[in-house]
Amino acid sequence: MGFTNKTMSHILAISESTYQRRIRNQAKLNQDETEKAIALSEIYAKGMEVFEIKEDFEYWLNAKIIALQSQKPIDLLDSMIGRKQVLNVLNAILHGIYT
């Protein structure tokens, strides 16, 4: 998704050094981290379906969205509720419902 190591470590709720070490060692994620990564991939797929251009989706992720109480979607990806809210807004946009 083009996230920095710092952002990914925050989303996965692990330290940045642990995240980097896992990448370097090609270590597997634990169950919780895997579930978060799968949820992120679903959000990415939906975002690409909506925006079609990666840069447009990345811009949206970093913009304050009124439907998310003027929060940036990227700031909500570290919780299950936040990921669900982001996915709901993407689905609304896809179906022409601009909230």
Gaussian input, Z-matrix of N, CA and C with variables (Angstrom, degrees):
# hf/3-21g

backbone

0 1
 N
 C     1     B1
 C     2     B2     1     A1
 N     3     B3     2     A2     1     D1
 C     4     B4     3     A3     2     D2
 C     5     B5     4     A4     3     D3
 N     6     B6     5     A5     4     D4
 C     7     B7     6     A6     5     D5
 C     8     B8     7     A7     6     D6
 N     9     B9     8     A8     7     D7
 C    10    B10     9     A9     8     D8
 C    11    B11    10    A10     9     D9
 N    12    B12    11    A11    10    D10
 C    13    B13    12    A12    11    D11
 C    14    B14    13    A13    12    D12
 N    15    B15    14    A14    13    D13
 C    16    B16    15    A15    14    D14
 C    17    B17    16    A16    15    D15
 N    18    B18    17    A17    16    D16
 C    19    B19    18    A18    17    D17
 C    20    B20    19    A19    18    D18
 N    21    B21    20    A20    19    D19
 C    22    B22    21    A21    20    D20
 C    23    B23    22    A22    21    D21
 N    24    B24    23    A23    22    D22
 C    25    B25    24    A24    23    D23
 C    26    B26    25    A25    24    D24
 N    27    B27    26    A26    25    D25
 C    28    B28    27    A27    26    D26
 C    29    B29    28    A28    27    D27
 N    30    B30    29    A29    28    D28
 C    31    B31    30    A30    29    D29
 C    32    B32    31    A31    30    D30
 N    33    B33    32    A32    31    D31
 C    34    B34    33    A33    32    D32
 C    35    B35    34    A34    33    D33
 N    36    B36    35    A35    34    D34
 C    37    B37    36    A36    35    D35
 C    38    B38    37    A37    36    D36
 N    39    B39    38    A38    37    D37
 C    40    B40    39    A39    38    D38
 C    41    B41    40    A40    39    D39
 N    42    B42    41    A41    40    D40
 C    43    B43    42    A42    41    D41
 C    44    B44    43    A43    42    D42
 N    45    B45    44    A44    43    D43
 C    46    B46    45    A45    44    D44
 C    47    B47    46    A46    45    D45
 N    48    B48    47    A47    46    D46
 C    49    B49    48    A48    47    D47
 C    50    B50    49    A49    48    D48
 N    51    B51    50    A50    49    D49
 C    52    B52    51    A51    50    D50
 C    53    B53    52    A52    51    D51
 N    54    B54    53    A53    52    D52
 C    55    B55    54    A54    53    D53
 C    56    B56    55    A55    54    D54
 N    57    B57    56    A56    55    D55
 C    58    B58    57    A57    56    D56
 C    59    B59    58    A58    57    D57
 N    60    B60    59    A59    58    D58
 C    61    B61    60    A60    59    D59
 C    62    B62    61    A61    60    D60
 N    63    B63    62    A62    61    D61
 C    64    B64    63    A63    62    D62
 C    65    B65    64    A64    63    D63
 N    66    B66    65    A65    64    D64
 C    67    B67    66    A66    65    D65
 C    68    B68    67    A67    66    D66
 N    69    B69    68    A68    67    D67
 C    70    B70    69    A69    68    D68
 C    71    B71    70    A70    69    D69
 N    72    B72    71    A71    70    D70
 C    73    B73    72    A72    71    D71
 C    74    B74    73    A73    72    D72
 N    75    B75    74    A74    73    D73
 C    76    B76    75    A75    74    D74
 C    77    B77    76    A76    75    D75
 N    78    B78    77    A77    76    D76
 C    79    B79    78    A78    77    D77
 C    80    B80    79    A79    78    D78
 N    81    B81    80    A80    79    D79
 C    82    B82    81    A81    80    D80
 C    83    B83    82    A82    81    D81
 N    84    B84    83    A83    82    D82
 C    85    B85    84    A84    83    D83
 C    86    B86    85    A85    84    D84
 N    87    B87    86    A86    85    D85
 C    88    B88    87    A87    86    D86
 C    89    B89    88    A88    87    D87
 N    90    B90    89    A89    88    D88
 C    91    B91    90    A90    89    D89
 C    92    B92    91    A91    90    D90
 N    93    B93    92    A92    91    D91
 C    94    B94    93    A93    92    D92
 C    95    B95    94    A94    93    D93
 N    96    B96    95    A95    94    D94
 C    97    B97    96    A96    95    D95
 C    98    B98    97    A97    96    D96
 N    99    B99    98    A98    97    D97
 C   100   B100    99    A99    98    D98
 C   101   B101   100   A100    99    D99
 N   102   B102   101   A101   100   D100
 C   103   B103   102   A102   101   D101
 C   104   B104   103   A103   102   D102
 N   105   B105   104   A104   103   D103
 C   106   B106   105   A105   104   D104
 C   107   B107   106   A106   105   D105
 N   108   B108   107   A107   106   D106
 C   109   B109   108   A108   107   D107
 C   110   B110   109   A109   108   D108
 N   111   B111   110   A110   109   D109
 C   112   B112   111   A111   110   D110
 C   113   B113   112   A112   111   D111
 N   114   B114   113   A113   112   D112
 C   115   B115   114   A114   113   D113
 C   116   B116   115   A115   114   D114
 N   117   B117   116   A116   115   D115
 C   118   B118   117   A117   116   D116
 C   119   B119   118   A118   117   D117
 N   120   B120   119   A119   118   D118
 C   121   B121   120   A120   119   D119
 C   122   B122   121   A121   120   D120
 N   123   B123   122   A122   121   D121
 C   124   B124   123   A123   122   D122
 C   125   B125   124   A124   123   D123
 N   126   B126   125   A125   124   D124
 C   127   B127   126   A126   125   D125
 C   128   B128   127   A127   126   D126
 N   129   B129   128   A128   127   D127
 C   130   B130   129   A129   128   D128
 C   131   B131   130   A130   129   D129
 N   132   B132   131   A131   130   D130
 C   133   B133   132   A132   131   D131
 C   134   B134   133   A133   132   D132
 N   135   B135   134   A134   133   D133
 C   136   B136   135   A135   134   D134
 C   137   B137   136   A136   135   D135
 N   138   B138   137   A137   136   D136
 C   139   B139   138   A138   137   D137
 C   140   B140   139   A139   138   D138
 N   141   B141   140   A140   139   D139
 C   142   B142   141   A141   140   D140
 C   143   B143   142   A142   141   D141
 N   144   B144   143   A143   142   D142
 C   145   B145   144   A144   143   D143
 C   146   B146   145   A145   144   D144
 N   147   B147   146   A146   145   D145
 C   148   B148   147   A147   146   D146
 C   149   B149   148   A148   147   D147
 N   150   B150   149   A149   148   D148
 C   151   B151   150   A150   149   D149
 C   152   B152   151   A151   150   D150
 N   153   B153   152   A152   151   D151
 C   154   B154   153   A153   152   D152
 C   155   B155   154   A154   153   D153
 N   156   B156   155   A155   154   D154
 C   157   B157   156   A156   155   D155
 C   158   B158   157   A157   156   D156
 N   159   B159   158   A158   157   D157
 C   160   B160   159   A159   158   D158
 C   161   B161   160   A160   159   D159
 N   162   B162   161   A161   160   D160
 C   163   B163   162   A162   161   D161
 C   164   B164   163   A163   162   D162
 N   165   B165   164   A164   163   D163
 C   166   B166   165   A165   164   D164
 C   167   B167   166   A166   165   D165
 N   168   B168   167   A167   166   D166
 C   169   B169   168   A168   167   D167
 C   170   B170   169   A169   168   D168
 N   171   B171   170   A170   169   D169
 C   172   B172   171   A171   170   D170
 C   173   B173   172   A172   171   D171
 N   174   B174   173   A173   172   D172
 C   175   B175   174   A174   173   D173
 C   176   B176   175   A175   174   D174
 N   177   B177   176   A176   175   D175
 C   178   B178   177   A177   176   D176
 C   179   B179   178   A178   177   D177
 N   180   B180   179   A179   178   D178
 C   181   B181   180   A180   179   D179
 C   182   B182   181   A181   180   D180
 N   183   B183   182   A182   181   D181
 C   184   B184   183   A183   182   D182
 C   185   B185   184   A184   183   D183
 N   186   B186   185   A185   184   D184
 C   187   B187   186   A186   185   D185
 C   188   B188   187   A187   186   D186
 N   189   B189   188   A188   187   D187
 C   190   B190   189   A189   188   D188
 C   191   B191   190   A190   189   D189
 N   192   B192   191   A191   190   D190
 C   193   B193   192   A192   191   D191
 C   194   B194   193   A193   192   D192
 N   195   B195   194   A194   193   D193
 C   196   B196   195   A195   194   D194
 C   197   B197   196   A196   195   D195
 N   198   B198   197   A197   196   D196
 C   199   B199   198   A198   197   D197
 C   200   B200   199   A199   198   D198
 N   201   B201   200   A200   199   D199
 C   202   B202   201   A201   200   D200
 C   203   B203   202   A202   201   D201
 N   204   B204   203   A203   202   D202
 C   205   B205   204   A204   203   D203
 C   206   B206   205   A205   204   D204
 N   207   B207   206   A206   205   D205
 C   208   B208   207   A207   206   D206
 C   209   B209   208   A208   207   D207
 N   210   B210   209   A209   208   D208
 C   211   B211   210   A210   209   D209
 C   212   B212   211   A211   210   D210
 N   213   B213   212   A212   211   D211
 C   214   B214   213   A213   212   D212
 C   215   B215   214   A214   213   D213
 N   216   B216   215   A215   214   D214
 C   217   B217   216   A216   215   D215
 C   218   B218   217   A217   216   D216
 N   219   B219   218   A218   217   D217
 C   220   B220   219   A219   218   D218
 C   221   B221   220   A220   219   D219
 N   222   B222   221   A221   220   D220
 C   223   B223   222   A222   221   D221
 C   224   B224   223   A223   222   D222
 N   225   B225   224   A224   223   D223
 C   226   B226   225   A225   224   D224
 C   227   B227   226   A226   225   D225
 N   228   B228   227   A227   226   D226
 C   229   B229   228   A228   227   D227
 C   230   B230   229   A229   228   D228
 N   231   B231   230   A230   229   D229
 C   232   B232   231   A231   230   D230
 C   233   B233   232   A232   231   D231
 N   234   B234   233   A233   232   D232
 C   235   B235   234   A234   233   D233
 C   236   B236   235   A235   234   D234
 N   237   B237   236   A236   235   D235
 C   238   B238   237   A237   236   D236
 C   239   B239   238   A238   237   D237
 N   240   B240   239   A239   238   D238
 C   241   B241   240   A240   239   D239
 C   242   B242   241   A241   240   D240
 N   243   B243   242   A242   241   D241
 C   244   B244   243   A243   242   D242
 C   245   B245   244   A244   243   D243
 N   246   B246   245   A245   244   D244
 C   247   B247   246   A246   245   D245
 C   248   B248   247   A247   246   D246
 N   249   B249   248   A248   247   D247
 C   250   B250   249   A249   248   D248
 C   251   B251   250   A250   249   D249
 N   252   B252   251   A251   250   D250
 C   253   B253   252   A252   251   D251
 C   254   B254   253   A253   252   D252
 N   255   B255   254   A254   253   D253
 C   256   B256   255   A255   254   D254
 C   257   B257   256   A256   255   D255
 N   258   B258   257   A257   256   D256
 C   259   B259   258   A258   257   D257
 C   260   B260   259   A259   258   D258
 N   261   B261   260   A260   259   D259
 C   262   B262   261   A261   260   D260
 C   263   B263   262   A262   261   D261
 N   264   B264   263   A263   262   D262
 C   265   B265   264   A264   263   D263
 C   266   B266   265   A265   264   D264
 N   267   B267   266   A266   265   D265
 C   268   B268   267   A267   266   D266
 C   269   B269   268   A268   267   D267
 N   270   B270   269   A269   268   D268
 C   271   B271   270   A270   269   D269
 C   272   B272   271   A271   270   D270
 N   273   B273   272   A272   271   D271
 C   274   B274   273   A273   272   D272
 C   275   B275   274   A274   273   D273
 N   276   B276   275   A275   274   D274
 C   277   B277   276   A276   275   D275
 C   278   B278   277   A277   276   D276
 N   279   B279   278   A278   277   D277
 C   280   B280   279   A279   278   D278
 C   281   B281   280   A280   279   D279
 N   282   B282   281   A281   280   D280
 C   283   B283   282   A282   281   D281
 C   284   B284   283   A283   282   D282
 N   285   B285   284   A284   283   D283
 C   286   B286   285   A285   284   D284
 C   287   B287   286   A286   285   D285
 N   288   B288   287   A287   286   D286
 C   289   B289   288   A288   287   D287
 C   290   B290   289   A289   288   D288
 N   291   B291   290   A290   289   D289
 C   292   B292   291   A291   290   D290
 C   293   B293   292   A292   291   D291
 N   294   B294   293   A293   292   D292
 C   295   B295   294   A294   293   D293
 C   296   B296   295   A295   294   D294

   B1=1.4484
   B2=1.5237
   B3=1.3015
   B4=1.4489
   B5=1.5218
   B6=1.3272
   B7=1.4517
   B8=1.5171
   B9=1.3104
   B10=1.4578
   B11=1.5313
   B12=1.3228
   B13=1.4686
   B14=1.5171
   B15=1.3258
   B16=1.4574
   B17=1.5299
   B18=1.3194
   B19=1.4611
   B20=1.5221
   B21=1.3303
   B22=1.4749
   B23=1.5229
   B24=1.3181
   B25=1.4654
   B26=1.5294
   B27=1.3318
   B28=1.4678
   B29=1.5306
   B30=1.3028
   B31=1.4685
   B32=1.5234
   B33=1.3385
   B34=1.4678
   B35=1.5268
   B36=1.3288
   B37=1.4695
   B38=1.5288
   B39=1.3333
   B40=1.4592
   B41=1.5298
   B42=1.3039
   B43=1.4617
   B44=1.5245
   B45=1.3136
   B46=1.4604
   B47=1.5215
   B48=1.3295
   B49=1.4695
   B50=1.5270
   B51=1.3230
   B52=1.4693
   B53=1.5234
   B54=1.3200
   B55=1.4658
   B56=1.5294
   B57=1.3279
   B58=1.4674
   B59=1.5245
   B60=1.3376
   B61=1.4643
   B62=1.5271
   B63=1.3199
   B64=1.4733
   B65=1.5267
   B66=1.3149
   B67=1.4636
   B68=1.5226
   B69=1.3168
   B70=1.4674
   B71=1.5298
   B72=1.3473
   B73=1.4635
   B74=1.5270
   B75=1.3131
   B76=1.4648
   B77=1.5318
   B78=1.3449
   B79=1.4612
   B80=1.5273
   B81=1.3029
   B82=1.4564
   B83=1.5214
   B84=1.3257
   B85=1.4554
   B86=1.5246
   B87=1.3364
   B88=1.4584
   B89=1.5282
   B90=1.3122
   B91=1.4647
   B92=1.5315
   B93=1.3214
   B94=1.4623
   B95=1.5244
   B96=1.3169
   B97=1.4653
   B98=1.5216
   B99=1.3173
   B100=1.4602
   B101=1.5189
   B102=1.3335
   B103=1.4673
   B104=1.5220
   B105=1.3389
   B106=1.4593
   B107=1.5255
   B108=1.3160
   B109=1.4690
   B110=1.5273
   B111=1.3060
   B112=1.4687
   B113=1.5306
   B114=1.3334
   B115=1.4653
   B116=1.5274
   B117=1.3244
   B118=1.4645
   B119=1.5235
   B120=1.3303
   B121=1.4684
   B122=1.5248
   B123=1.3238
   B124=1.4662
   B125=1.5315
   B126=1.3285
   B127=1.4624
   B128=1.5246
   B129=1.3164
   B130=1.4671
   B131=1.5314
   B132=1.3295
   B133=1.4703
   B134=1.5291
   B135=1.3173
   B136=1.4670
   B137=1.5282
   B138=1.3245
   B139=1.4619
   B140=1.5148
   B141=1.3287
   B142=1.4583
   B143=1.5208
   B144=1.3173
   B145=1.4652
   B146=1.5240
   B147=1.3256
   B148=1.4585
   B149=1.5203
   B150=1.3308
   B151=1.4623
   B152=1.5296
   B153=1.3145
   B154=1.4640
   B155=1.5228
   B156=1.3035
   B157=1.4648
   B158=1.5248
   B159=1.3326
   B160=1.4584
   B161=1.5224
   B162=1.3123
   B163=1.4644
   B164=1.5255
   B165=1.3298
   B166=1.4684
   B167=1.5228
   B168=1.3259
   B169=1.4636
   B170=1.5287
   B171=1.3201
   B172=1.4677
   B173=1.5283
   B174=1.3339
   B175=1.4663
   B176=1.5289
   B177=1.3285
   B178=1.4659
   B179=1.5272
   B180=1.3254
   B181=1.4667
   B182=1.5284
   B183=1.3160
   B184=1.4583
   B185=1.5294
   B186=1.3187
   B187=1.4650
   B188=1.5282
   B189=1.3142
   B190=1.4584
   B191=1.5287
   B192=1.3266
   B193=1.4633
   B194=1.5266
   B195=1.3081
   B196=1.4663
   B197=1.5297
   B198=1.3258
   B199=1.4662
   B200=1.5293
   B201=1.3235
   B202=1.4646
   B203=1.5330
   B204=1.3270
   B205=1.4563
   B206=1.5329
   B207=1.3273
   B208=1.4676
   B209=1.5320
   B210=1.3150
   B211=1.4631
   B212=1.5218
   B213=1.3158
   B214=1.4518
   B215=1.5250
   B216=1.3220
   B217=1.4611
   B218=1.5275
   B219=1.3207
   B220=1.4616
   B221=1.5229
   B222=1.3325
   B223=1.4586
   B224=1.5214
   B225=1.3179
   B226=1.4664
   B227=1.5237
   B228=1.3187
   B229=1.4560
   B230=1.5284
   B231=1.3225
   B232=1.4609
   B233=1.5277
   B234=1.3290
   B235=1.4704
   B236=1.5304
   B237=1.3113
   B238=1.4560
   B239=1.5305
   B240=1.3216
   B241=1.4630
   B242=1.5253
   B243=1.3226
   B244=1.4599
   B245=1.5153
   B246=1.3332
   B247=1.4742
   B248=1.5211
   B249=1.3307
   B250=1.4668
   B251=1.5307
   B252=1.3312
   B253=1.4616
   B254=1.5278
   B255=1.3310
   B256=1.4624
   B257=1.5205
   B258=1.3197
   B259=1.4624
   B260=1.5232
   B261=1.3205
   B262=1.4677
   B263=1.5305
   B264=1.3282
   B265=1.4699
   B266=1.5223
   B267=1.3203
   B268=1.4753
   B269=1.5262
   B270=1.3185
   B271=1.4666
   B272=1.5221
   B273=1.3178
   B274=1.4696
   B275=1.5265
   B276=1.3249
   B277=1.4706
   B278=1.5270
   B279=1.3244
   B280=1.4759
   B281=1.5265
   B282=1.3177
   B283=1.4637
   B284=1.5145
   B285=1.3289
   B286=1.4575
   B287=1.5127
   B288=1.3272
   B289=1.4600
   B290=1.5175
   B291=1.2973
   B292=1.4694
   B293=1.5073
   B294=1.3162
   B295=1.4692
   B296=1.5053
   A1=111.27
   A2=116.68
   A3=119.33
   A4=113.70
   A5=118.00
   A6=121.06
   A7=110.74
   A8=115.92
   A9=120.44
   A10=108.80
   A11=115.64
   A12=119.60
   A13=111.03
   A14=116.92
   A15=121.26
   A16=110.80
   A17=116.74
   A18=121.13
   A19=110.89
   A20=116.55
   A21=119.61
   A22=111.40
   A23=117.44
   A24=118.79
   A25=110.09
   A26=117.49
   A27=120.74
   A28=110.53
   A29=116.74
   A30=120.95
   A31=110.85
   A32=116.93
   A33=121.20
   A34=112.31
   A35=117.07
   A36=123.00
   A37=112.06
   A38=115.50
   A39=121.41
   A40=107.29
   A41=116.38
   A42=118.47
   A43=109.69
   A44=114.95
   A45=119.48
   A46=110.81
   A47=117.25
   A48=119.58
   A49=111.54
   A50=117.02
   A51=120.28
   A52=110.09
   A53=116.39
   A54=120.46
   A55=110.80
   A56=116.47
   A57=120.34
   A58=111.43
   A59=116.50
   A60=120.25
   A61=110.93
   A62=116.72
   A63=119.75
   A64=111.30
   A65=116.46
   A66=119.99
   A67=109.92
   A68=115.00
   A69=120.77
   A70=111.33
   A71=116.66
   A72=121.56
   A73=112.90
   A74=116.39
   A75=122.68
   A76=111.13
   A77=114.35
   A78=121.31
   A79=110.22
   A80=115.18
   A81=120.82
   A82=110.55
   A83=114.78
   A84=121.27
   A85=108.98
   A86=116.49
   A87=117.82
   A88=109.34
   A89=117.78
   A90=121.39
   A91=112.16
   A92=117.40
   A93=120.99
   A94=110.90
   A95=116.18
   A96=120.97
   A97=111.30
   A98=116.43
   A99=120.80
   A100=111.08
   A101=116.83
   A102=120.57
   A103=110.94
   A104=116.96
   A105=120.51
   A106=110.80
   A107=116.67
   A108=120.73
   A109=110.64
   A110=117.32
   A111=120.90
   A112=110.03
   A113=116.90
   A114=120.55
   A115=110.20
   A116=117.33
   A117=120.72
   A118=111.22
   A119=116.26
   A120=118.94
   A121=110.49
   A122=117.46
   A123=120.97
   A124=110.15
   A125=115.97
   A126=120.13
   A127=109.76
   A128=116.67
   A129=120.59
   A130=110.35
   A131=116.32
   A132=120.15
   A133=110.70
   A134=116.93
   A135=120.60
   A136=110.21
   A137=116.57
   A138=120.25
   A139=112.17
   A140=116.77
   A141=120.20
   A142=111.11
   A143=117.08
   A144=120.32
   A145=109.92
   A146=116.69
   A147=121.72
   A148=111.40
   A149=117.21
   A150=121.07
   A151=114.32
   A152=117.43
   A153=125.25
   A154=114.65
   A155=118.41
   A156=122.61
   A157=107.75
   A158=115.94
   A159=121.45
   A160=112.17
   A161=117.48
   A162=120.85
   A163=111.73
   A164=116.77
   A165=120.37
   A166=110.59
   A167=116.61
   A168=120.71
   A169=110.33
   A170=117.66
   A171=121.10
   A172=110.71
   A173=116.77
   A174=120.38
   A175=109.51
   A176=116.67
   A177=121.42
   A178=110.75
   A179=117.16
   A180=120.70
   A181=112.01
   A182=116.89
   A183=121.64
   A184=113.56
   A185=117.19
   A186=122.06
   A187=109.62
   A188=116.24
   A189=120.32
   A190=108.09
   A191=115.94
   A192=122.42
   A193=109.47
   A194=116.21
   A195=121.65
   A196=111.11
   A197=117.40
   A198=121.20
   A199=112.24
   A200=116.40
   A201=121.46
   A202=110.70
   A203=115.98
   A204=123.14
   A205=110.71
   A206=115.33
   A207=124.23
   A208=113.39
   A209=115.47
   A210=120.97
   A211=108.88
   A212=116.51
   A213=121.53
   A214=108.47
   A215=118.39
   A216=120.01
   A217=113.13
   A218=116.95
   A219=120.25
   A220=111.79
   A221=117.16
   A222=121.08
   A223=112.83
   A224=117.43
   A225=121.54
   A226=113.12
   A227=117.32
   A228=120.65
   A229=114.67
   A230=117.79
   A231=120.08
   A232=113.41
   A233=117.50
   A234=120.24
   A235=109.85
   A236=115.02
   A237=120.27
   A238=110.56
   A239=116.68
   A240=120.70
   A241=110.45
   A242=116.46
   A243=119.99
   A244=112.16
   A245=116.65
   A246=119.41
   A247=110.67
   A248=116.73
   A249=120.82
   A250=110.58
   A251=117.02
   A252=120.57
   A253=110.94
   A254=116.76
   A255=121.03
   A256=109.87
   A257=117.28
   A258=121.05
   A259=111.11
   A260=117.65
   A261=121.10
   A262=111.39
   A263=117.11
   A264=120.50
   A265=109.84
   A266=117.56
   A267=119.97
   A268=110.79
   A269=117.31
   A270=120.47
   A271=111.50
   A272=116.94
   A273=120.55
   A274=109.82
   A275=116.62
   A276=120.85
   A277=109.31
   A278=116.27
   A279=120.95
   A280=111.76
   A281=115.51
   A282=119.95
   A283=112.88
   A284=116.47
   A285=120.55
   A286=115.23
   A287=116.47
   A288=120.41
   A289=107.09
   A290=116.45
   A291=121.00
   A292=108.88
   A293=115.24
   A294=119.92
   A295=111.50
   D1=-1.01
   D2=179.39
   D3=81.64
   D4=15.07
   D5=178.77
   D6=-75.63
   D7=149.36
   D8=174.10
   D9=-72.71
   D10=163.40
   D11=175.75
   D12=-59.66
   D13=-36.55
   D14=179.28
   D15=-62.98
   D16=-45.11
   D17=179.82
   D18=-64.98
   D19=-46.00
   D20=-179.87
   D21=-63.66
   D22=-40.88
   D23=179.57
   D24=-64.46
   D25=-36.55
   D26=177.14
   D27=-65.20
   D28=-45.97
   D29=-179.63
   D30=-62.04
   D31=-40.98
   D32=-178.56
   D33=-82.31
   D34=-5.82
   D35=179.53
   D36=61.69
   D37=44.23
   D38=173.80
   D39=-132.69
   D40=161.86
   D41=179.71
   D42=-69.25
   D43=155.60
   D44=179.80
   D45=-62.96
   D46=-37.51
   D47=179.41
   D48=-66.49
   D49=-37.98
   D50=176.28
   D51=-64.44
   D52=-43.22
   D53=178.82
   D54=-60.66
   D55=-46.43
   D56=179.72
   D57=-63.58
   D58=-40.14
   D59=178.44
   D60=-63.39
   D61=-40.21
   D62=179.00
   D63=-64.74
   D64=-38.79
   D65=177.17
   D66=-64.39
   D67=-48.43
   D68=-177.71
   D69=-60.40
   D70=-41.07
   D71=-178.28
   D72=-90.04
   D73=0.91
   D74=-176.24
   D75=50.94
   D76=41.81
   D77=-178.73
   D78=-79.34
   D79=151.47
   D80=178.79
   D81=-77.34
   D82=151.10
   D83=174.32
   D84=-79.57
   D85=154.20
   D86=173.80
   D87=-77.51
   D88=178.97
   D89=-173.99
   D90=-60.63
   D91=-45.78
   D92=-179.29
   D93=-62.26
   D94=-45.52
   D95=179.57
   D96=-64.56
   D97=-38.30
   D98=178.16
   D99=-63.73
   D100=-43.02
   D101=178.27
   D102=-61.60
   D103=-40.59
   D104=177.77
   D105=-65.19
   D106=-41.89
   D107=179.55
   D108=-64.03
   D109=-39.45
   D110=177.82
   D111=-65.07
   D112=-43.01
   D113=178.26
   D114=-62.31
   D115=-39.62
   D116=177.28
   D117=-63.12
   D118=-39.64
   D119=179.95
   D120=-66.17
   D121=-34.07
   D122=176.97
   D123=-66.77
   D124=-41.18
   D125=178.01
   D126=-65.08
   D127=-42.01
   D128=178.88
   D129=-61.39
   D130=-46.23
   D131=-179.87
   D132=-60.98
   D133=-43.30
   D134=179.73
   D135=-67.05
   D136=-41.39
   D137=178.85
   D138=-61.82
   D139=-39.94
   D140=177.91
   D141=-70.43
   D142=-32.88
   D143=175.65
   D144=-64.71
   D145=-39.42
   D146=-178.31
   D147=-74.85
   D148=-50.66
   D149=-170.98
   D150=-95.76
   D151=-23.48
   D152=177.73
   D153=66.10
   D154=-25.32
   D155=-179.80
   D156=-115.96
   D157=123.37
   D158=-174.75
   D159=-54.96
   D160=-43.23
   D161=-178.58
   D162=-63.18
   D163=-36.68
   D164=177.61
   D165=-66.02
   D166=-41.97
   D167=178.09
   D168=-65.17
   D169=-43.34
   D170=178.71
   D171=-62.47
   D172=-39.02
   D173=176.80
   D174=-61.05
   D175=-46.31
   D176=-179.64
   D177=-61.34
   D178=-41.88
   D179=179.87
   D180=-58.74
   D181=-29.65
   D182=-175.93
   D183=-102.32
   D184=6.21
   D185=179.92
   D186=-98.81
   D187=150.31
   D188=174.62
   D189=-75.75
   D190=122.17
   D191=-174.50
   D192=-108.14
   D193=122.34
   D194=-177.55
   D195=-56.79
   D196=-40.76
   D197=-178.94
   D198=-65.31
   D199=-14.47
   D200=176.60
   D201=-109.62
   D202=32.25
   D203=-179.34
   D204=56.60
   D205=42.07
   D206=178.51
   D207=59.67
   D208=29.04
   D209=174.43
   D210=-97.47
   D211=156.96
   D212=175.17
   D213=-82.52
   D214=132.48
   D215=178.62
   D216=-53.38
   D217=-38.59
   D218=-178.53
   D219=-60.14
   D220=-29.41
   D221=-179.81
   D222=-77.02
   D223=-10.42
   D224=-178.58
   D225=-101.13
   D226=-4.65
   D227=-172.64
   D228=-76.12
   D229=-4.72
   D230=-177.87
   D231=-87.97
   D232=-2.04
   D233=177.78
   D234=-130.06
   D235=153.96
   D236=179.46
   D237=-62.21
   D238=-42.19
   D239=179.80
   D240=-64.14
   D241=-43.43
   D242=178.88
   D243=-63.26
   D244=-42.86
   D245=178.25
   D246=-62.15
   D247=-38.42
   D248=178.49
   D249=-65.43
   D250=-40.68
   D251=178.29
   D252=-62.39
   D253=-44.21
   D254=179.37
   D255=-62.53
   D256=-44.49
   D257=178.86
   D258=-62.96
   D259=-39.72
   D260=178.27
   D261=-62.06
   D262=-42.32
   D263=179.39
   D264=-66.63
   D265=-41.74
   D266=177.25
   D267=-60.54
   D268=-43.05
   D269=177.79
   D270=-63.48
   D271=-38.72
   D272=178.24
   D273=-62.88
   D274=-45.24
   D275=179.25
   D276=-61.21
   D277=-44.37
   D278=-178.98
   D279=-58.21
   D280=-34.95
   D281=-177.91
   D282=-96.83
   D283=13.89
   D284=174.82
   D285=77.72
   D286=17.24
   D287=178.28
   D288=-102.27
   D289=105.84
   D290=-178.72
   D291=-98.27
   D292=107.86
   D293=-176.76
   D294=-96.21

